[in-house]
Amino acid sequence: MSLARFMIAAPASGSGKTTVTCGILQALVNRGMKVSSFKCGPDYIDPMFHARVIGTKSRNMDSYFCDDETLRYLFCRTAEDSDISVIEGVMGFYDGIRAADTVGSSYEVSQKLEAPVVLLVNCKGASISVVPVVKGFKEYRENRIAGVILNNMSASIFPEVKAAVEKETGVRVVGYVPKLKDLVLESRHLGLVLPDEVASLKENLNRLAGILEDTLDIDALVELASGAPPISGKAPVHGTLPEKVRIGLAYDDTFCFTYEDNIALLEECGAEIVPFSPMRDARLPDGIHGIILSGGYPELHGEVLSGNVSMLEDMREKISSGMPCLAECGGFMYLHERMEDADGRIWPMVGVIKGEVRNTGKLSRFGYVTLSSQDGDSILAGGGCKGHEFHYWDSSDCGTSWEAVKTSGRKYACGHEEGNLAAGFPHLYYYSNPDVPYRFLLKCRDYEA
């Protein structure tokens, strides 16, 4: 199918990709276009921001998590009803999961999706020196770099630099971004956009979109995207239950790190998703056959979570009696006996994981991981699952049910899988092995019986 698309990439992190991508997304939305957005890599934060503040349908695109056919399928499924799709790169354009290769990089995603690339070059403190930067990236290896945006560029010298870049590299310069003092989107939000913040963020994004309408050739970006070749992908094979099972999905200001594609796959496998809030609801939803506790920010809401005693008691009783529960990262933290909050206070939690979670002050086991289990009854049996860890808090009992292998080759034990409970720090990406969610739903079906 013909799907207009392009990627915003950069030579390095800190080049302004997020700010410029959000401004372009807002400009396209303001033009009345139906827009989809994607973020390369495993990060939840930018897709959440795109969806909550800009209102675009937003997903992750990760070439490490899934095979080429699945990657294209997931892209097409999200993009098929849109006029245009914008893909935000991650790190430097060629930077992958290891220091000396491009596996999992923005470059690899652009190649697999056949997406034209617009290189965003940070020109702070430079003028003609940006020419060899663009030239080097264009000539390093075969790629789809088709445009350049000059960020932090003075309007007075832009015409000269534009002419030099185009003459020396043959790459079209589609505009510049002036130095922005108060419109830069900082990572402080960490995906946590409160209702009273949305209005001011929208106002700033509209101001940013207005600036970019003046300094970028938005029509040229649309034209470039429209020139992308047809693309298609085949959905992976997975099991499907004959009848739906109701799954309670924790979703609120605490539990908000959920891959939307994971939810879609659960539904395709036979789940009826019932959202609930461990912060606000007194009990688990009626009639559910399983629980999913996603990652998020329990450390920011320790007092509220601990104070909802009826939910803690109901959760503890249901899981202890055998109701299947799949918990990761923040959800895993919530299941412990005690948890330290962001202010250093200790709060009682659900208590089905014996131990406590405390702030280590540093990232623990950060990065991609492949999980497997030798237990034939495990949800990871028959191929394992890929995932990602990103957490500063750590547990006194991370578990030993699974073997985790990092991309470096380092191995370690983690995860609690006892009975129908499967819990650990890694965020799982279900499309890396669709048998994982299906096996979890089988446990839920059997519990219902």
C-alpha positions as CSV (number, residue, x, y, z in Angstrom):
1,M,0.0,0.0,0.0
2,S,1.1,3.6,-0.6
3,L,1.8,5.2,2.8
4,A,3.4,8.7,2.9
5,R,6.2,8.6,5.5
6,F,9.5,10.1,6.5
7,M,12.0,9.9,9.4
8,I,13.6,12.7,11.4
9,A,17.1,11.5,12.3
10,A,20.2,13.3,13.6
11,P,24.0,12.8,13.9
12,A,23.7,12.4,17.7
13,S,21.5,12.6,20.7
14,G,20.8,16.1,21.9
15,S,20.4,17.5,18.4
16,G,16.8,18.5,19.0
17,K,14.9,15.6,17.4
18,T,12.1,15.5,19.9
19,T,11.3,19.2,19.8
20,V,11.5,19.5,16.0
21,T,9.5,16.3,15.5
22,C,6.7,17.5,17.8
23,G,6.6,20.9,16.1
24,I,6.3,19.2,12.7
25,L,3.6,16.9,14.0
26,Q,1.7,19.8,15.4
27,A,2.1,21.7,12.1
28,L,0.7,18.8,10.1
29,V,-2.2,18.3,12.5
30,N,-3.0,22.0,12.3
31,R,-3.2,21.6,8.5
32,G,-6.0,19.2,9.0
33,M,-4.0,16.1,8.1
34,K,-4.5,12.7,9.7
35,V,-1.1,12.0,11.2
36,S,0.6,8.9,12.7
37,S,3.8,9.1,14.6
38,F,6.4,6.6,15.5
39,K,9.4,6.5,17.8
40,C,12.4,4.3,17.0
41,G,13.5,2.1,19.9
42,P,11.8,0.8,23.1
43,D,11.0,4.2,24.8
44,Y,7.4,4.8,26.0
45,I,7.8,8.5,26.7
46,D,7.7,10.2,23.3
47,P,4.7,8.1,21.9
48,M,2.8,8.9,25.1
49,F,3.5,12.6,24.6
50,H,2.5,12.5,21.0
51,A,-0.7,10.8,21.8
52,R,-1.7,12.8,24.9
53,V,-0.7,16.3,23.9
54,I,-0.6,16.4,20.1
55,G,-3.3,13.8,19.5
56,T,-1.6,11.7,17.0
57,K,-1.8,7.9,16.9
58,S,1.7,6.9,18.1
59,R,3.6,3.7,18.3
60,N,7.1,2.3,18.7
61,M,9.2,1.0,15.8
62,D,12.0,-1.3,17.1
63,S,13.9,-3.4,14.6
64,Y,15.6,-5.4,17.5
65,F,12.3,-6.5,19.0
66,C,10.8,-8.1,15.9
67,D,11.5,-9.5,12.5
68,D,11.3,-7.4,9.3
69,E,7.9,-8.7,8.2
70,T,6.4,-8.0,11.6
71,L,8.0,-4.5,11.7
72,R,6.4,-3.6,8.4
73,Y,3.1,-5.0,9.4
74,L,3.0,-3.0,12.6
75,F,3.9,0.1,10.7
76,C,1.2,-0.4,8.1
77,R,-1.4,-1.3,10.7
78,T,-1.0,2.0,12.4
79,A,-0.3,4.2,9.3
80,E,-3.0,2.8,7.0
81,D,-5.7,5.3,7.9
82,S,-3.3,8.3,8.0
83,D,-2.4,10.9,5.4
84,I,1.2,10.9,6.6
85,S,3.5,9.3,9.1
86,V,6.5,10.8,10.9
87,I,9.1,8.6,12.5
88,E,11.4,10.0,15.1
89,G,14.8,8.4,15.2
90,V,16.8,7.5,18.3
91,M,20.3,8.4,19.3
92,G,22.6,9.1,16.3
93,F,21.3,7.9,13.0
94,Y,23.7,5.0,12.6
95,D,24.0,4.1,16.3
96,G,22.7,0.6,17.2
97,I,22.5,-1.6,20.2
98,R,26.3,-2.3,20.1
99,A,29.0,0.3,19.7
100,A,30.3,-0.9,16.3
101,D,27.2,-1.9,14.3
102,T,23.8,-0.5,13.2
103,V,21.5,-3.3,14.5
104,G,18.5,-1.6,16.1
105,S,19.4,1.8,14.8
106,S,17.3,4.5,13.2
107,Y,19.2,3.8,10.0
108,E,18.1,0.1,10.1
109,V,14.5,1.1,10.7
110,S,14.6,3.6,7.8
111,Q,16.0,0.9,5.5
112,K,13.5,-1.8,6.5
113,L,10.6,0.7,6.2
114,E,12.0,2.3,3.0
115,A,11.4,5.6,4.7
116,P,13.0,8.8,3.3
117,V,15.2,10.4,6.0
118,V,15.5,14.1,6.9
119,L,18.7,14.7,8.8
120,L,18.5,17.3,11.6
121,V,21.9,18.9,12.1
122,N,22.6,20.9,15.2
123,C,24.4,24.0,13.9
124,K,25.1,25.7,17.2
125,G,28.5,27.3,17.0
126,A,29.0,26.2,13.3
127,S,28.2,27.4,9.8
128,I,30.0,25.9,6.8
129,S,31.3,23.1,9.0
130,V,27.9,21.5,8.7
131,V,28.7,20.6,5.1
132,P,31.2,17.8,5.9
133,V,28.8,16.5,8.5
134,V,26.0,16.1,6.0
135,K,28.4,14.9,3.4
136,G,29.9,12.3,5.7
137,F,26.5,10.9,6.8
138,K,25.3,10.8,3.2
139,E,28.3,9.0,1.9
140,Y,29.1,6.7,4.8
141,R,26.9,3.9,3.4
142,E,23.9,3.4,1.2
143,N,21.0,5.2,2.9
144,R,17.7,7.1,2.3
145,I,18.8,10.6,3.4
146,A,16.8,12.9,1.2
147,G,16.6,16.1,3.2
148,V,18.3,18.3,5.8
149,I,17.0,20.6,8.5
150,L,19.6,23.0,10.0
151,N,18.8,23.4,13.7
152,N,19.9,26.4,15.8
153,M,20.6,28.3,12.6
154,S,20.6,32.0,12.2
155,A,18.2,33.3,9.6
156,S,20.9,35.7,8.3
157,I,23.4,33.0,7.3
158,F,20.9,30.3,6.4
159,P,20.7,31.0,2.6
160,E,24.5,30.8,2.3
161,V,24.8,27.6,4.3
162,K,21.8,26.1,2.5
163,A,23.4,26.7,-0.9
164,A,26.7,25.2,0.3
165,V,25.1,22.1,1.7
166,E,23.1,21.5,-1.5
167,K,26.0,22.1,-3.8
168,E,28.5,19.9,-2.0
169,T,26.1,17.0,-1.0
170,G,23.2,17.1,-3.5
171,V,20.8,16.8,-0.5
172,R,17.9,19.2,-0.4
173,V,17.8,21.6,2.6
174,V,14.2,21.9,3.6
175,G,14.6,24.7,6.1
176,Y,16.1,25.7,9.4
177,V,15.0,26.1,13.0
178,P,16.1,29.2,14.8
179,K,17.4,29.1,18.4
180,L,14.4,28.4,20.6
181,K,14.6,29.8,24.1
182,D,11.4,28.7,25.8
183,L,10.0,26.1,23.4
184,V,12.4,23.2,23.9
185,L,10.7,20.1,25.1
186,E,12.7,18.8,28.1
187,S,12.8,15.2,29.3
188,R,11.6,16.3,32.7
189,H,8.1,15.2,31.8
190,L,9.1,11.6,31.5
191,G,5.8,10.9,29.8
192,L,4.0,12.1,32.9
193,V,1.7,14.8,31.4
194,L,-0.8,16.0,34.0
195,P,-4.2,17.3,32.9
196,D,-3.4,20.9,34.0
197,E,-0.2,20.8,31.9
198,V,-1.8,19.9,28.6
199,A,-3.3,23.3,27.8
200,S,0.1,25.1,28.3
201,L,2.0,22.4,26.4
202,K,-0.5,22.6,23.5
203,E,-0.1,26.4,23.4
204,N,3.7,26.1,23.2
205,L,3.5,23.4,20.6
206,N,1.2,25.6,18.5
207,R,3.7,28.5,18.8
208,L,6.4,26.1,17.8
209,A,4.4,24.9,14.8
210,G,3.8,28.5,13.7
211,I,7.5,29.1,13.8
212,L,8.3,26.0,11.8
213,E,5.7,26.9,9.2
214,D,7.8,30.0,8.5
215,T,11.2,28.5,8.6
216,L,10.6,25.0,7.2
217,D,9.2,24.0,3.8
218,I,6.4,21.8,5.2
219,D,5.1,21.2,1.7
220,A,8.5,19.8,0.7
221,L,8.4,17.4,3.7
222,V,4.9,16.2,2.6
223,E,6.2,15.8,-1.0
224,L,9.2,13.9,0.2
225,A,7.0,11.6,2.3
226,S,4.6,11.0,-0.5
227,G,7.5,9.7,-2.7
228,A,8.1,6.8,-0.4
229,P,7.5,3.4,-2.2
230,P,4.6,1.1,-1.5
231,I,5.0,-1.0,1.7
232,S,3.3,-4.1,3.1
233,G,3.8,-6.5,5.9
234,K,2.4,-9.8,7.0
235,A,0.9,-10.3,10.5
236,P,2.7,-13.0,12.5
237,V,0.9,-16.2,13.3
238,H,-0.5,-16.6,16.8
239,G,-3.0,-18.6,18.8
240,T,-6.6,-17.3,19.3
241,L,-9.0,-18.4,22.1
242,P,-12.4,-19.5,20.9
243,E,-14.1,-17.3,23.5
244,K,-13.0,-14.0,25.1
245,V,-11.4,-13.8,28.6
246,R,-11.6,-10.6,30.6
247,I,-8.3,-9.1,31.6
248,G,-7.9,-6.3,34.1
249,L,-5.3,-3.8,32.8
250,A,-3.9,-1.3,35.3
251,Y,-3.9,2.1,33.7
252,D,-3.7,5.4,35.5
253,D,-1.1,8.0,36.4
254,T,1.0,5.3,38.1
255,F,0.7,2.4,35.6
256,C,1.0,4.1,32.1
257,F,4.0,2.3,30.4
258,T,2.1,0.0,28.1
259,Y,3.0,-0.8,24.5
260,E,-0.2,-0.2,22.6
261,D,0.9,-3.0,20.1
262,N,1.0,-5.4,23.1
263,I,-2.6,-4.6,23.9
264,A,-3.7,-5.0,20.3
265,L,-2.0,-8.5,20.2
266,L,-3.7,-9.5,23.5
267,E,-7.1,-8.6,22.0
268,E,-6.3,-10.5,18.8
269,C,-5.4,-13.5,20.9
270,G,-8.7,-13.4,22.7
271,A,-8.5,-10.8,25.5
272,E,-11.2,-8.4,26.5
273,I,-9.3,-5.5,28.1
274,V,-10.9,-4.0,31.2
275,P,-8.9,-0.9,32.4
276,F,-8.8,-0.2,36.1
277,S,-6.9,2.1,38.5
278,P,-5.0,0.7,41.5
279,M,-4.9,4.3,42.7
280,R,-8.6,5.1,42.6
281,D,-10.7,1.9,42.4
282,A,-11.6,0.1,45.6
283,R,-11.4,-3.3,44.1
284,L,-10.4,-5.2,40.9
285,P,-13.0,-5.2,38.1
286,D,-15.8,-7.8,38.4
287,G,-15.6,-10.9,36.3
288,I,-11.9,-10.7,35.2
289,H,-9.8,-13.8,34.7
290,G,-6.4,-12.2,34.8
291,I,-4.4,-9.1,35.7
292,I,-1.8,-7.1,33.9
293,L,0.3,-4.5,35.8
294,S,2.3,-2.4,33.5
295,G,5.3,-0.3,34.3
296,G,5.1,3.4,35.3
297,Y,5.7,5.6,38.3
298,P,4.7,3.8,41.6
299,E,7.5,5.6,43.3
300,L,5.7,8.9,42.7
301,H,2.4,7.7,44.1
302,G,3.5,5.5,47.0
303,E,1.2,7.1,49.6
304,V,-1.9,6.9,47.4
305,L,-1.2,3.3,46.3
306,S,-0.5,2.2,49.9
307,G,-3.5,4.1,51.2
308,N,-5.9,2.2,48.9
309,V,-6.0,-0.7,51.3
310,S,-9.1,-2.4,49.8
311,M,-7.4,-2.6,46.4
312,L,-4.2,-4.0,48.0
313,E,-6.2,-6.6,49.9
314,D,-8.2,-7.6,46.9
315,M,-5.1,-7.8,44.7
316,R,-3.3,-9.9,47.3
317,E,-6.3,-12.3,47.8
318,K,-6.9,-12.8,44.0
319,I,-3.3,-13.4,43.1
320,S,-2.7,-15.7,46.1
321,S,-5.8,-17.7,45.1
322,G,-4.4,-18.3,41.7
323,M,-5.7,-15.5,39.4
324,P,-3.0,-15.1,36.7
325,C,-1.0,-11.9,36.9
326,L,1.6,-10.5,34.5
327,A,3.5,-7.6,36.1
328,E,6.6,-5.7,34.8
329,C,8.8,-3.0,36.2
330,G,6.5,-0.6,38.1
331,G,3.8,-3.3,38.4
332,F,6.5,-5.7,39.8
333,M,7.5,-3.0,42.3
334,Y,3.8,-2.7,43.4
335,L,3.6,-6.4,44.2
336,H,6.4,-6.3,46.8
337,E,5.8,-6.1,50.6
338,R,7.4,-2.6,50.8
339,M,8.4,0.1,48.4
340,E,10.5,3.2,48.9
341,D,9.0,6.3,47.2
342,A,10.7,9.2,45.5
343,D,11.0,11.0,48.8
344,G,12.7,8.1,50.6
345,R,9.6,7.0,52.6
346,I,8.7,3.3,52.8
347,W,5.2,2.2,52.1
348,P,3.4,-1.2,52.4
349,M,2.3,-2.6,49.1
350,V,0.5,-5.8,47.8
351,G,3.0,-8.2,49.4
352,V,2.8,-11.2,47.1
353,I,6.6,-10.7,46.3
354,K,8.5,-11.1,49.6
355,G,10.9,-8.3,49.9
356,E,11.2,-4.6,49.3
357,V,12.1,-2.1,46.5
358,R,14.5,0.8,47.1
359,N,16.0,3.6,45.1
360,T,19.6,2.7,44.0
361,G,20.3,6.1,42.6
362,K,21.5,4.6,39.3
363,L,20.2,2.7,36.4
364,S,20.1,-1.1,37.0
365,R,20.7,-3.6,34.2
366,F,19.7,-1.0,31.7
367,G,19.1,-2.0,28.1
368,Y,17.7,-4.8,25.9
369,V,17.3,-8.3,27.2
370,T,16.2,-11.7,25.9
371,L,14.3,-13.8,28.4
372,S,13.8,-17.5,28.5
373,S,12.7,-20.3,30.8
374,Q,13.4,-24.0,31.1
375,D,10.0,-24.6,32.7
376,G,7.6,-26.0,30.2
377,D,4.6,-24.3,31.9
378,S,6.2,-20.9,31.7
379,I,4.7,-18.2,29.5
380,L,8.2,-17.9,28.1
381,A,8.5,-21.6,27.1
382,G,9.0,-22.2,23.5
383,G,11.2,-19.3,22.3
384,G,11.4,-16.8,25.1
385,C,10.7,-13.1,24.7
386,K,12.6,-9.9,24.1
387,G,12.3,-6.9,26.4
388,H,13.9,-3.8,27.9
389,E,15.0,-2.7,31.3
390,F,15.0,0.9,32.5
391,H,14.8,1.5,36.3
392,Y,16.6,3.2,39.1
393,W,14.7,1.2,41.8
394,D,15.8,-2.4,42.5
395,S,14.4,-5.3,44.4
396,S,15.8,-7.3,47.3
397,D,14.4,-10.3,45.5
398,C,14.4,-10.0,41.7
399,G,13.7,-13.7,41.3
400,T,15.4,-16.6,39.6
401,S,12.7,-18.1,37.3
402,W,14.1,-16.7,34.0
403,E,17.4,-16.4,32.3
404,A,18.1,-13.0,31.0
405,V,20.7,-12.4,28.3
406,K,21.9,-8.9,27.4
407,T,23.1,-7.9,23.9
408,S,26.6,-7.9,25.4
409,G,26.2,-11.6,26.2
410,R,26.0,-11.0,29.9
411,K,23.6,-13.5,31.6
412,Y,21.7,-13.3,34.9
413,A,18.7,-14.7,36.6
414,C,15.5,-12.7,37.2
415,G,11.8,-12.9,37.4
416,H,9.2,-14.6,39.6
417,E,7.1,-17.2,37.9
418,E,5.3,-19.1,40.6
419,G,2.0,-20.7,39.7
420,N,0.0,-18.1,37.7
421,L,2.2,-15.2,38.7
422,A,4.8,-13.9,36.2
423,A,6.6,-10.8,37.4
424,G,9.9,-9.0,36.9
425,F,11.6,-5.8,36.0
426,P,11.8,-6.3,32.2
427,H,9.2,-4.7,29.9
428,L,8.1,-7.4,27.5
429,Y,7.5,-6.8,23.8
430,Y,4.9,-9.4,22.9
431,Y,5.4,-9.3,19.1
432,S,8.9,-10.7,19.7
433,N,7.1,-13.9,20.4
434,P,3.3,-13.9,20.1
435,D,3.1,-17.2,22.0
436,V,3.9,-15.3,25.2
437,P,0.6,-13.4,25.5
438,Y,-1.3,-16.4,24.2
439,R,0.2,-18.7,26.8
440,F,-0.8,-16.1,29.5
441,L,-4.4,-16.0,28.2
442,L,-4.5,-19.8,28.3
443,K,-3.7,-19.6,32.0
444,C,-6.5,-17.0,32.4
445,R,-9.0,-19.2,30.6
446,D,-8.1,-22.2,32.8
447,Y,-8.5,-20.0,35.9
448,E,-11.9,-19.0,34.7
449,A,-12.8,-22.7,34.4
